[in-house]
Amino acid sequence: MGSRRQSRERALQVLFQWDIHGNTDHWLEDFWEQNDTASEVRQFADRLVDGVMTHHQELDRLIGAHATNWKVSRMPVVDRNILRAALYELLWMPEVPAKVTVNEAIELAKQFADDETKRFVNGVLDHIIETEPRLADKRGELSNGATQPKSPGTTSGAHGS
């Protein structure tokens, strides 16, 4: 497994706990002690976690605006944190190609959720990439030789409010 994929998995695990507990004061160091990882894995994971925590209100606003019939607060914890981390990568990590970010988010959904989540994550990210003005460069990446993720046609369905 690549170090970035492992970083994304660890970041999702931390974000899941943060989402439930509301802070990292009492458990984050224990998490890292129990999940020994290479320093580059932890650095990338920390960057994702810190970014999501810092920008979670903006990320949630974007997710909510593009997840038809869904309130972010009502989404499964895994789903919203996969989306938050992927959107953070798309918006604040220009060195990571959009295709990689979307594919990794879908892989996390496959690993930690179900097929419905995979379609939901793909649809929401696809819609945001297509419409968010700050992602014009990422759209360009996808249209210049890379295959854009397929939209499932809707971002509602089993994930409705």
Secondary structure, DSSP 8 states (H G I E B T S, - for coil): --HHHHHHHHHHHHHHHHHHHS--TTTHHHHHHHS---HHHHHHHHHHHHHHHHHHHHHHHHHHHHSTT--GGGS-HHHHHHHHHHHHHHHH-TTS-HHHHHHHHHHHHHHHS-HHHHHHHHHHHHHHHHH-GGGHHHHHHHHTTS------S-S-GGG--
